[in-house]
Amino acid sequence: MQNMRSNASKPDSLPPCAGCKIQRKKCSEKCVLAPYFPQNNPEKFKLVHKVFGNGHVIKLLEELPTEQRADAVNSMVYEASQRSQDPVNGCVGIINELKNKIAELQSQLAFTQAELANINMQHANLFTLVTGYHGESDPNFYSVSPQESEDTDSQSIVLDDEDHSLQFWESIWR
């Protein structure tokens, strides 16, 4: 009788991980679930177990290299949590929402770019009307020589430097 008590007090196995605890079996040192489902967080394994089943989880973890197992467990936990929130779509529902949001934002971006191009074109047309400049390859298109200003009609505005061009634009916007 004394011998049985001494054997009972010796721990011959590790405390069970959450997976083994839920399955009510002893957890061995080679348990695939132990590193990813600690005993202090049984809800994590319950969630994964409910969606994927114990056999599938163990089989998947055994087939993966050790360095990829943590990512696989995180993915399974996330999928299981999304599946519990949205039983029909799960993660696919979130992916579809994000795709729709991306398409909507791309459409808004294209519309904004078209508006910007339109505004730039209006600005260029206004500049052409006001200055008479038609896009020649003059690098100093703001400065018009006095000789050129005599050749243009009387309504053209001569811009000899930046200060005059700023004064001109300020007078338009007042």
C-alpha positions in Angstrom: 0.0 0.0 0.0 2.9 2.3 0.8 4.4 1.5 -2.6 1.2 2.6 -4.5 1.1 5.9 -2.7 4.7 6.7 -3.6 4.0 5.9 -7.3 0.9 8.0 -7.3 2.8 11.1 -6.0 5.4 10.8 -8.8 4.4 12.7 -11.9 5.2 10.2 -14.7 3.7 12.5 -17.4 3.4 16.2 -18.1 0.3 18.2 -17.3 -2.0 17.8 -20.2 -2.2 20.5 -22.9 -5.6 22.0 -23.7 -6.0 19.5 -26.5 -5.3 16.4 -24.4 -7.3 17.8 -21.5 -10.4 18.2 -23.6 -9.9 14.7 -25.0 -9.3 13.4 -21.5 -6.0 11.7 -22.3 -2.5 11.8 -21.1 -0.2 14.3 -22.8 3.1 12.9 -23.8 6.4 14.7 -24.5 5.8 14.2 -28.2 2.4 15.7 -28.2 2.0 17.9 -31.3 -0.6 20.1 -29.7 1.2 21.0 -26.5 3.4 23.8 -27.8 0.5 25.6 -29.5 -2.5 24.9 -27.1 -1.3 25.4 -23.5 -3.4 24.1 -20.7 -4.2 27.6 -19.4 -6.1 28.5 -22.7 -8.5 25.6 -23.4 -11.0 27.9 -25.3 -8.4 28.3 -28.1 -8.4 24.5 -28.7 -12.2 24.2 -28.2 -12.7 26.7 -31.0 -10.3 25.0 -33.4 -11.6 21.5 -32.4 -15.2 22.6 -33.1 -14.5 23.7 -36.6 -11.7 21.4 -37.8 -11.9 18.4 -35.5 -9.0 16.9 -33.5 -7.8 14.4 -36.1 -7.5 17.0 -38.8 -5.6 19.4 -36.5 -3.1 16.7 -35.4 -2.7 15.4 -39.0 -2.1 18.9 -40.4 0.5 19.8 -37.7 2.3 16.5 -38.1 2.6 17.0 -41.9 4.0 20.5 -41.5 7.6 21.4 -40.7 8.1 22.6 -37.2 8.8 26.2 -38.2 5.5 26.5 -40.0 3.3 25.0 -37.3 2.8 28.2 -35.2 1.6 30.1 -38.3 -0.8 27.2 -39.2 -2.2 27.2 -35.6 -2.7 31.0 -35.8 -4.5 30.6 -39.1 -6.7 27.8 -37.8 -7.6 29.8 -34.7 -8.4 32.9 -36.8 -10.5 30.9 -39.3 -12.3 29.2 -36.4 -13.1 32.5 -34.7 -14.4 34.0 -37.9 -16.4 30.9 -38.6 -18.0 31.1 -35.2 -18.9 34.8 -35.8 -20.1 34.2 -39.4 -20.9 30.4 -39.9 -21.7 30.8 -43.6 -18.8 32.8 -44.9 -16.1 32.8 -42.2 -12.8 34.4 -43.5 -14.1 34.4 -47.0 -16.7 37.0 -46.0 -14.0 39.3 -44.7 -11.9 38.7 -47.9 -14.8 39.6 -50.1 -15.5 42.8 -48.0 -11.9 43.8 -48.4 -11.9 43.1 -52.2 -15.1 45.2 -52.5 -13.5 48.1 -50.5 -10.4 47.9 -52.7 -12.5 48.1 -55.8 -14.5 51.0 -54.4 -11.3 52.9 -53.5 -9.7 52.2 -56.9 -12.9 53.7 -58.5 -12.7 56.8 -56.3 -9.0 57.1 -57.1 -9.7 56.9 -60.9 -12.5 59.5 -60.6 -10.2 61.8 -58.6 -7.4 61.4 -61.1 -9.8 62.3 -63.9 -11.0 65.4 -62.0 -7.4 66.4 -61.4 -6.6 66.0 -65.1 -9.7 68.0 -66.0 -8.7 70.8 -63.6 -5.2 70.8 -65.0 -6.6 71.0 -68.5 -8.8 73.9 -67.5 -5.8 75.6 -65.9 -3.8 75.2 -69.1 -6.6 76.5 -71.3 -7.0 79.5 -69.0 -3.3 80.2 -69.1 -3.3 79.9 -72.9 -6.3 82.3 -73.2 -4.8 84.8 -70.9 -1.2 84.7 -72.0 -1.5 83.7 -75.6 1.1 81.0 -75.0 0.4 77.8 -77.0 3.0 75.4 -75.8 6.0 76.3 -77.9 9.2 74.8 -76.6 10.4 78.0 -74.9 11.9 77.1 -71.6 11.1 80.6 -70.2 7.5 80.7 -71.3 6.6 83.2 -68.6 9.0 85.9 -69.9 7.9 87.4 -73.2 10.3 89.8 -74.8 9.2 93.4 -75.6 9.6 92.6 -79.4 7.2 89.7 -79.2 4.7 91.7 -77.2 4.6 94.3 -80.1 3.8 91.4 -82.5 0.8 90.2 -80.5 -2.6 91.8 -80.4 -3.3 94.7 -78.0 -5.2 92.5 -75.5 -2.2 90.2 -74.7 -0.6 90.6 -71.4 3.2 90.8 -71.3 4.8 88.9 -68.5 8.5 89.8 -68.1 9.2 88.2 -64.8 7.7 86.2 -62.0 6.5 89.2 -60.0 4.4 90.5 -62.9 2.9 87.0 -63.4 2.0 86.8 -59.8 0.4 90.3 -59.9 -1.5 89.2 -63.0 -2.9 86.1 -61.3 -3.8 87.9 -58.1 -5.8 90.5 -60.1 -7.8 87.7 -61.7 -8.7 86.0 -58.5 -9.8 89.2 -56.6 
